[in-house]
Amino acid sequence: MAVVSEVTEPEGAETARITGVADLTIDELAQRTGMTVRNIRAHQSRGLLPPPEVRGRTGFYGPDHVARIELIQDLQADGFNLGSIRRLIESAGESSGEVLRFTQAVRAPFEDEEPEILDLSELADRYGEAARPELLERTLRLGLIRDLGDGRYEQRSPRLARAADELAALGVPPERGLEVATRLRRHAEGAARAFVDLFLEEVWKPFEEAGRPEERWPEVREALERLRPLAADSLLAMFQLVMTDRVEETWGRELERAAANPPRRRAPGARAGARRRSRRPRRGGSPGRGPRAG
């Protein structure tokens, strides 16, 4: 039986691979993995699955086949089609497991929040005016929420939603909040591009030029995984520094202007005296004029 690289197997599968034997018929393999017999045969014909161990006239499958099928299913769930998976396996050769693991790491989301699912009425209750169709469309274009169909929406970042709530509580109109979110998105795209370019130039390209040696695949994948907190922490730290400088500069200028142009104050009691005079009853004449000469 052709052996699938052990790095393609999930945790715990190595023990099963050593102690297990190829004792599953194709029907039993289909039942174990939730696939149809037809799809298993199709995977074999496409080169995605090694052939079974033939004993007599029956083919038997083992833990290697189960692990490979489960990995293929995971990649399909991540959006890979079978052609892409086959090319990954063929190009990786003995390193196929590490290549596929790296591919999964690339596709893993950077955000660490659990999205919230809301329907349109819940969006309206939470955001009020911000749930108007035109504002909802702008929010969708910004990628802050996703339309799941059937009137359901995925709110990708509850933290950003809470920030929107705070801005609304301060009296900021939803249109202005979306303008700020648009500018933040644009700046965040620039920061993300800087880190991705850094990884490509300093990690990936030297690895490619070295011929993608098999033993360095874990090193490259680890570098990508370390990039996640590094990028987020660096961006937050830089933002805090810049925010401090901007606030000091802006309010320093505003306070200087305020000191140079103090507000005009009326003399104490002038306003009260004016109110008393306006309440004094008048005798004769039209309102606001003095008494007639007798």
KEKE-3310 file (N, C-alpha, C; in steps of 0.2 Angstrom, whole numbers, plus 5000, padded with zeros to 4 digits):
npx = (5004:5003:5011:5004:5011:5016:5014:5003:4993:4980:4981:4985:4983:4995:4998:4988:4991:5002:4999:4987:4979:4977:4961:4949:4935:4930:4917:4916:4925:4919:4908:4915:4921:4910:4908:4904:4905:4907:4913:4925:4931:4933:4942:4953:4955:4959:4971:4971:4970:4979:4981:4972:4977:4979:4972:4970:4956:4951:4951:4959:4958:4966:4971:4979:4972:4960:4965:4970:4958:4950:4958:4957:4944:4943:4951:4942:4932:4937:4937:4945:4945:4945:4954:4964:4968:4974:4984:4992:4996:5003:5013:5020:5025:5035:5033:5020:5011:5015:5015:5001:4997:5003:4996:4983:4986:4988:4975:4968:4959:4964:4957:4952:4940:4923:4911:4895:4878:4865:4848:4838:4829:4835:4847:4841:4836:4847:4855:4847:4844:4855:4853:4847:4843:4853:4864:4866:4870:4882:4889:4890:4899:4910:4914:4911:4900:4892:4881:4871:4860:4842:4838:4847:4862:4880:4889:4905:4915:4912:4919:4921:4907:4903:4911:4905:4892:4896:4901:4888:4882:4889:4883:4887:4883:4877:4882:4894:4901:4903:4911:4923:4926:4928:4940:4948:4948:4955:4968:4971:4972:4984:4993:4992:4996:5010:5015:5012:5020:5032:5034:5034:5045:5056:5055:5047:5052:5066:5065:5059:5069:5079:5075:5064:5066:5062:5064:5062:5049:5041:5047:5044:5030:5028:5033:5024:5013:5017:5017:5004:5000:5011:5009:4997:5000:5010:5004:4994:5002:5010:4999:4995:5005:5005:4993:4994:5004:4996:4985:4991:4997:4986:4977:4985:4987:4974:4971:4981:4975:4963:4968:4973:4962:4951:4934:4922:4916:4901:4898:4897:4881:4875:4867:4856:4851:4846:4836:4828:4824:4817:4806:4799:4784:4775:4768:4755:4757:4765:4771:4787:4791:4793:4784:4770:4771:4763)
npy = (4994:5011:5024:5037:5053:5055:5068:5072:5068:5070:5075:5062:5052:5046:5036:5028:5025:5017:5006:5002:4992:4989:4987:4990:4989:4996:5000:5001:5011:5022:5023:5027:5039:5047:5048:5044:5029:5030:5043:5041:5032:5041:5050:5042:5040:5052:5054:5059:5050:5037:5020:5005:4992:4977:4961:4945:4946:4958:4975:4984:4997:5009:5018:5028:5031:5036:5047:5055:5057:5065:5076:5081:5084:5094:5104:5107:5112:5124:5130:5126:5118:5102:5100:5110:5105:5093:5097:5104:5093:5085:5094:5095:5083:5073:5082:5085:5085:5095:5106:5107:5110:5122:5129:5129:5137:5149:5152:5153:5164:5181:5188:5187:5186:5180:5179:5188:5183:5191:5196:5206:5214:5214:5221:5233:5236:5238:5247:5257:5271:5268:5256:5259:5256:5262:5265:5252:5246:5252:5248:5234:5235:5239:5228:5225:5218:5203:5197:5184:5179:5176:5186:5187:5192:5192:5199:5204:5209:5211:5220:5231:5234:5238:5249:5257:5259:5266:5278:5282:5285:5296:5305:5305:5305:5291:5292:5299:5291:5280:5286:5288:5274:5270:5277:5271:5258:5260:5264:5253:5243:5247:5245:5231:5227:5230:5221:5209:5210:5211:5198:5191:5195:5193:5181:5171:5172:5170:5156:5150:5152:5144:5132:5127:5118:5103:5101:5114:5118:5118:5128:5140:5140:5142:5155:5162:5160:5166:5179:5184:5188:5197:5207:5213:5217:5226:5236:5241:5246:5256:5264:5269:5277:5287:5292:5298:5308:5316:5320:5328:5338:5343:5348:5356:5366:5371:5375:5385:5394:5397:5403:5415:5421:5424:5421:5434:5441:5446:5460:5457:5454:5462:5455:5451:5463:5468:5459:5462:5475:5473:5466:5476:5484:5495:5511:5516:5521:5513:5495:5494:5507:5523:5532:5542:5560:5571)
npz = (5000:4996:5005:5015:5018:5035:5041:5036:5043:5056:5074:5084:5075:5071:5080:5077:5064:5066:5074:5068:5055:5037:5036:5032:5021:5005:5007:5021:5023:5017:5025:5037:5034:5029:5016:4999:4990:4977:4976:4983:4975:4964:4970:4970:4957:4953:4958:4971:4982:4989:4981:4987:4999:4992:4995:4991:4981:4986:4990:5003:5015:5026:5041:5035:5023:5029:5036:5025:5017:5027:5028:5015:5015:5024:5018:5007:5013:5017:5005:4994:4978:4971:4960:4964:4976:4972:4964:4973:4981:4972:4968:4980:4983:4994:5004:5005:5016:5024:5016:5013:5026:5028:5018:5024:5035:5029:5025:5036:5047:5053:5062:5080:5085:5089:5077:5077:5074:5066:5063:5052:5059:5072:5069:5066:5079:5086:5079:5075:5065:5058:5052:5040:5022:5013:5022:5027:5015:5013:5024:5022:5010:5016:5022:5035:5040:5034:5022:5024:5018:5018:5026:5036:5045:5046:5059:5059:5067:5083:5092:5084:5082:5095:5097:5088:5094:5105:5099:5094:5106:5110:5102:5089:5072:5062:5048:5049:5057:5049:5039:5046:5048:5035:5032:5042:5037:5025:5029:5037:5027:5020:5030:5032:5019:5020:5030:5024:5012:5018:5023:5011:5005:5014:5020:5012:4998:4999:5003:4992:4983:4988:4984:4990:5002:5010:5024:5029:5028:5040:5047:5039:5040:5053:5054:5047:5056:5067:5063:5064:5078:5079:5069:5073:5086:5083:5075:5084:5094:5087:5082:5095:5099:5088:5090:5103:5099:5090:5097:5107:5098:5092:5102:5109:5100:5099:5112:5114:5104:5111:5122:5117:5112:5122:5128:5127:5142:5150:5162:5179:5185:5175:5166:5174:5179:5167:5165:5175:5172:5161:5166:5173:5176:5164:5162:5152:5134:5121:5121:5127:5126:5135:5148:5143:5140:5152)
capx = (5000:5006:5010:5003:5016:5013:5013:4996:4988:4979:4984:4983:4983:5001:4998:4983:4994:5007:4996:4982:4981:4972:4956:4942:4933:4928:4911:4917:4929:4914:4904:4919:4922:4905:4909:4901:4910:4908:4918:4931:4934:4934:4948:4958:4957:4962:4977:4971:4970:4983:4977:4971:4981:4975:4973:4965:4953:4948:4955:4958:4960:4969:4971:4982:4967:4955:4968:4970:4951:4948:4962:4954:4937:4945:4953:4936:4928:4941:4936:4949:4942:4949:4960:4969:4971:4978:4991:4996:4999:5008:5019:5024:5029:5035:5031:5013:5007:5017:5012:4994:4996:5004:4990:4978:4988:4987:4968:4965:4957:4968:4953:4951:4933:4918:4906:4888:4873:4859:4843:4837:4826:4840:4851:4837:4835:4854:4858:4842:4845:4861:4850:4843:4846:4859:4869:4867:4874:4889:4892:4892:4904:4916:4916:4910:4895:4891:4874:4870:4854:4836:4837:4852:4869:4886:4893:4912:4919:4908:4922:4919:4900:4903:4914:4899:4888:4899:4900:4881:4880:4892:4880:4890:4878:4880:4886:4901:4904:4905:4916:4929:4927:4931:4947:4952:4949:4960:4974:4973:4974:4991:4997:4992:5000:5017:5017:5012:5026:5038:5034:5035:5052:5061:5054:5045:5056:5072:5064:5058:5076:5083:5072:5059:5068:5057:5065:5061:5042:5038:5050:5040:5023:5029:5034:5017:5008:5020:5016:4998:5000:5016:5006:4992:5003:5014:4999:4991:5007:5011:4993:4994:5011:5003:4987:4997:5006:4991:4981:4995:4998:4979:4974:4990:4986:4967:4972:4984:4970:4958:4971:4974:4955:4947:4928:4920:4911:4897:4900:4893:4874:4872:4861:4851:4848:4843:4830:4823:4821:4812:4800:4796:4777:4775:4762:4754:4761:4766:4776:4794:4792:4792:4777:4769:4772:4757)
capy = (5000:5017:5027:5044:5056:5055:5074:5074:5065:5074:5073:5055:5048:5043:5030:5023:5022:5012:5000:5000:4989:4991:4982:4993:4989:5003:5002:5003:5018:5027:5024:5030:5046:5050:5049:5039:5024:5033:5049:5038:5029:5047:5053:5038:5041:5059:5054:5062:5045:5031:5014:5001:4986:4971:4955:4941:4951:4964:4981:4986:5004:5009:5025:5033:5034:5040:5054:5059:5060:5070:5082:5084:5087:5101:5109:5108:5116:5130:5133:5123:5113:5096:5102:5114:5100:5088:5101:5105:5086:5083:5098:5095:5077:5070:5087:5086:5087:5102:5111:5108:5113:5129:5132:5130:5142:5155:5154:5155:5171:5184:5190:5182:5187:5176:5184:5187:5183:5195:5197:5213:5217:5215:5226:5240:5238:5239:5253:5262:5274:5265:5251:5261:5252:5265:5264:5245:5244:5254:5243:5228:5236:5240:5221:5225:5213:5199:5195:5177:5177:5175:5191:5186:5195:5191:5204:5201:5211:5214:5226:5237:5236:5241:5256:5261:5260:5272:5284:5285:5288:5303:5310:5305:5302:5285:5293:5301:5285:5276:5289:5286:5267:5269:5279:5266:5252:5261:5264:5246:5239:5249:5241:5224:5226:5231:5215:5204:5211:5209:5191:5188:5197:5191:5174:5166:5172:5166:5149:5148:5152:5138:5126:5125:5112:5099:5102:5121:5120:5120:5135:5145:5140:5145:5162:5165:5160:5171:5186:5186:5193:5202:5212:5216:5221:5232:5241:5244:5251:5262:5269:5273:5282:5292:5295:5303:5314:5319:5323:5333:5343:5347:5351:5361:5372:5373:5378:5392:5399:5399:5408:5421:5424:5423:5423:5440:5440:5452:5462:5453:5457:5465:5452:5451:5469:5469:5455:5466:5481:5470:5464:5482:5486:5501:5514:5520:5521:5506:5491:5495:5514:5526:5535:5549:5566:5573)
capz = (5000:4996:5012:5015:5023:5041:5043:5033:5048:5062:5080:5086:5069:5070:5083:5073:5058:5067:5077:5064:5049:5032:5036:5030:5014:5003:5010:5027:5023:5015:5031:5042:5032:5027:5009:4995:4987:4971:4977:4985:4968:4960:4973:4968:4949:4952:4962:4978:4987:4987:4980:4993:4999:4989:4997:4987:4976:4989:4992:5010:5017:5033:5044:5031:5019:5033:5037:5019:5016:5031:5026:5009:5017:5028:5013:5003:5018:5017:4998:4989:4974:4970:4956:4967:4981:4968:4962:4980:4983:4967:4968:4986:4984:5001:5009:5004:5022:5027:5011:5015:5033:5027:5015:5029:5039:5025:5024:5043:5048:5057:5068:5085:5088:5087:5074:5079:5068:5068:5058:5050:5065:5077:5067:5067:5086:5089:5076:5073:5059:5054:5048:5034:5017:5010:5026:5027:5009:5014:5029:5018:5006:5020:5025:5043:5040:5028:5020:5024:5015:5022:5031:5042:5043:5051:5061:5059:5073:5089:5095:5080:5084:5102:5096:5084:5099:5109:5095:5094:5112:5110:5097:5082:5067:5059:5042:5051:5060:5043:5036:5050:5047:5029:5032:5045:5032:5020:5032:5039:5021:5019:5035:5030:5014:5022:5033:5019:5008:5022:5024:5005:5003:5019:5022:5006:4992:5000:5004:4985:4979:4990:4981:4995:5005:5014:5031:5031:5028:5047:5049:5035:5042:5060:5053:5046:5062:5072:5060:5066:5084:5078:5065:5077:5092:5081:5073:5089:5097:5082:5083:5101:5098:5084:5093:5108:5096:5086:5102:5110:5093:5090:5108:5111:5096:5101:5119:5112:5101:5116:5127:5113:5111:5128:5127:5130:5147:5153:5169:5184:5187:5170:5163:5179:5179:5161:5165:5180:5169:5156:5169:5176:5172:5161:5162:5146:5129:5118:5125:5126:5127:5141:5149:5139:5144:5154)
cpx = (5004:5005:5009:5008:5012:5011:5006:4991:4986:4982:4981:4983:4989:5001:4993:4987:4999:5004:4990:4984:4975:4967:4949:4941:4931:4922:4912:4921:4924:4910:4908:4920:4916:4904:4905:4906:4912:4914:4924:4935:4937:4941:4954:4960:4960:4969:4977:4971:4974:4978:4977:4976:4976:4977:4967:4962:4949:4953:4954:4961:4962:4968:4974:4977:4962:4958:4968:4963:4949:4952:4959:4948:4938:4947:4947:4932:4931:4940:4940:4945:4947:4955:4965:4972:4976:4985:4995:4999:5004:5014:5023:5027:5029:5033:5024:5009:5009:5015:5005:4993:4998:4998:4984:4979:4987:4980:4965:4964:4962:4964:4952:4945:4928:4912:4899:4883:4867:4854:4842:4834:4830:4845:4847:4837:4842:4856:4853:4843:4850:4859:4846:4847:4852:4865:4871:4872:4882:4893:4894:4898:4911:4918:4915:4905:4895:4884:4874:4864:4848:4836:4842:4859:4874:4889:4900:4916:4914:4912:4921:4912:4900:4906:4909:4894:4890:4899:4893:4879:4883:4888:4882:4885:4881:4884:4893:4904:4907:4910:4923:4930:4930:4938:4951:4953:4955:4967:4976:4975:4982:4995:4998:4996:5008:5019:5017:5018:5032:5039:5036:5043:5057:5060:5052:5050:5063:5071:5063:5065:5080:5080:5066:5061:5063:5058:5063:5054:5039:5041:5046:5033:5023:5030:5028:5013:5011:5018:5009:4998:5006:5013:5001:4995:5007:5010:4996:4996:5009:5005:4993:5000:5008:4997:4989:4999:5001:4987:4985:4996:4991:4977:4979:4988:4979:4968:4976:4979:4965:4961:4972:4967:4950:4939:4926:4914:4908:4899:4895:4886:4871:4866:4855:4847:4844:4836:4825:4820:4816:4805:4796:4789:4778:4768:4761:4759:4761:4771:4783:4796:4791:4785:4776:4770:4765:4755)
cpy = (5006:5021:5034:5047:5057:5062:5076:5072:5070:5071:5066:5050:5044:5036:5025:5020:5017:5005:4998:4996:4991:4985:4984:4992:4995:5005:5005:5010:5023:5029:5028:5037:5050:5052:5044:5035:5027:5039:5046:5035:5035:5050:5049:5039:5048:5059:5057:5056:5039:5025:5010:4995:4980:4965:4950:4945:4957:4969:4983:4993:5004:5017:5030:5036:5038:5047:5058:5062:5065:5077:5085:5087:5094:5106:5111:5113:5123:5134:5131:5118:5107:5096:5105:5109:5095:5091:5102:5098:5084:5087:5097:5088:5074:5075:5089:5088:5094:5107:5112:5111:5121:5133:5133:5136:5149:5157:5155:5162:5174:5186:5185:5183:5182:5180:5183:5187:5186:5195:5205:5217:5219:5221:5233:5241:5240:5246:5258:5265:5271:5259:5253:5258:5255:5264:5257:5243:5246:5250:5237:5229:5236:5233:5221:5219:5209:5197:5188:5174:5176:5180:5191:5189:5193:5197:5202:5203:5214:5220:5232:5239:5240:5248:5260:5263:5266:5278:5287:5288:5295:5308:5310:5302:5296:5286:5295:5295:5280:5279:5287:5279:5266:5271:5274:5260:5254:5261:5257:5242:5241:5245:5234:5222:5226:5225:5209:5204:5209:5202:5188:5189:5194:5184:5169:5166:5168:5158:5146:5148:5147:5132:5123:5118:5109:5101:5109:5123:5122:5127:5141:5145:5143:5153:5165:5165:5165:5178:5188:5191:5198:5208:5216:5220:5227:5237:5245:5249:5257:5267:5273:5278:5288:5296:5300:5309:5319:5323:5329:5339:5347:5351:5357:5367:5375:5377:5385:5397:5401:5404:5415:5424:5422:5425:5429:5438:5447:5454:5458:5457:5461:5462:5452:5457:5470:5465:5459:5471:5478:5468:5470:5484:5493:5504:5518:5518:5513:5502:5493:5503:5517:5529:5541:5555:5569:5580)
cpz = (5000:5002:5011:5020:5030:5044:5040:5038:5054:5068:5082:5081:5068:5074:5080:5067:5060:5069:5072:5058:5043:5032:5035:5022:5012:5006:5017:5028:5021:5021:5036:5040:5030:5020:5005:4992:4981:4971:4979:4979:4964:4963:4970:4961:4948:4955:4968:4983:4984:4985:4987:4993:4997:4992:4994:4981:4979:4991:4999:5011:5024:5035:5039:5026:5022:5034:5031:5017:5020:5030:5020:5010:5020:5023:5008:5007:5018:5010:4993:4985:4973:4966:4960:4972:4977:4966:4968:4981:4978:4967:4975:4987:4991:5006:5008:5010:5025:5022:5012:5021:5032:5023:5019:5033:5036:5025:5031:5044:5053:5063:5073:5089:5085:5084:5077:5073:5071:5062:5057:5056:5071:5075:5068:5074:5088:5086:5074:5066:5055:5050:5042:5028:5014:5015:5027:5021:5010:5019:5026:5014:5010:5023:5032:5044:5034:5028:5020:5021:5020:5027:5037:5040:5049:5053:5063:5065:5078:5092:5091:5081:5090:5101:5092:5089:5103:5106:5095:5100:5113:5106:5090:5077:5064:5052:5044:5054:5054:5039:5039:5048:5040:5029:5036:5041:5028:5023:5034:5033:5019:5024:5034:5024:5015:5026:5028:5014:5011:5022:5017:5003:5007:5021:5016:5001:4993:5001:4997:4982:4982:4988:4986:4998:5010:5021:5033:5031:5035:5049:5045:5038:5049:5059:5051:5052:5067:5069:5062:5072:5083:5074:5069:5082:5089:5078:5078:5093:5093:5083:5089:5101:5094:5087:5099:5104:5093:5091:5105:5105:5092:5096:5110:5106:5098:5107:5118:5109:5106:5121:5124:5112:5116:5126:5130:5136:5149:5160:5173:5185:5181:5167:5167:5179:5173:5161:5170:5176:5164:5159:5172:5172:5169:5161:5155:5140:5126:5122:5122:5126:5133:5142:5145:5143:5145:5151)
residu = (MET:ALA:VAL:VAL:SER:GLU:VAL:THR:GLU:PRO:GLU:GLY:ALA:GLU:THR:ALA:ARG:ILE:THR:GLY:VAL:ALA:ASP:LEU:THR:ILE:ASP:GLU:LEU:ALA:GLN:ARG:THR:GLY:MET:THR:VAL:ARG:ASN:ILE:ARG:ALA:HIS:GLN:SER:ARG:GLY:LEU:LEU:PRO:PRO:PRO:GLU:VAL:ARG:GLY:ARG:THR:GLY:PHE:TYR:GLY:PRO:ASP:HIS:VAL:ALA:ARG:ILE:GLU:LEU:ILE:GLN:ASP:LEU:GLN:ALA:ASP:GLY:PHE:ASN:LEU:GLY:SER:ILE:ARG:ARG:LEU:ILE:GLU:SER:ALA:GLY:GLU:SER:SER:GLY:GLU:VAL:LEU:ARG:PHE:THR:GLN:ALA:VAL:ARG:ALA:PRO:PHE:GLU:ASP:GLU:GLU:PRO:GLU:ILE:LEU:ASP:LEU:SER:GLU:LEU:ALA:ASP:ARG:TYR:GLY:GLU:ALA:ALA:ARG:PRO:GLU:LEU:LEU:GLU:ARG:THR:LEU:ARG:LEU:GLY:LEU:ILE:ARG:ASP:LEU:GLY:ASP:GLY:ARG:TYR:GLU:GLN:ARG:SER:PRO:ARG:LEU:ALA:ARG:ALA:ALA:ASP:GLU:LEU:ALA:ALA:LEU:GLY:VAL:PRO:PRO:GLU:ARG:GLY:LEU:GLU:VAL:ALA:THR:ARG:LEU:ARG:ARG:HIS:ALA:GLU:GLY:ALA:ALA:ARG:ALA:PHE:VAL:ASP:LEU:PHE:LEU:GLU:GLU:VAL:TRP:LYS:PRO:PHE:GLU:GLU:ALA:GLY:ARG:PRO:GLU:GLU:ARG:TRP:PRO:GLU:VAL:ARG:GLU:ALA:LEU:GLU:ARG:LEU:ARG:PRO:LEU:ALA:ALA:ASP:SER:LEU:LEU:ALA:MET:PHE:GLN:LEU:VAL:MET:THR:ASP:ARG:VAL:GLU:GLU:THR:TRP:GLY:ARG:GLU:LEU:GLU:ARG:ALA:ALA:ALA:ASN:PRO:PRO:ARG:ARG:ARG:ALA:PRO:GLY:ALA:ARG:ALA:GLY:ALA:ARG:ARG:ARG:SER:ARG:ARG:PRO:ARG:ARG:GLY:GLY:SER:PRO:GLY:ARG:GLY:PRO:ARG:ALA:GLY)
# end
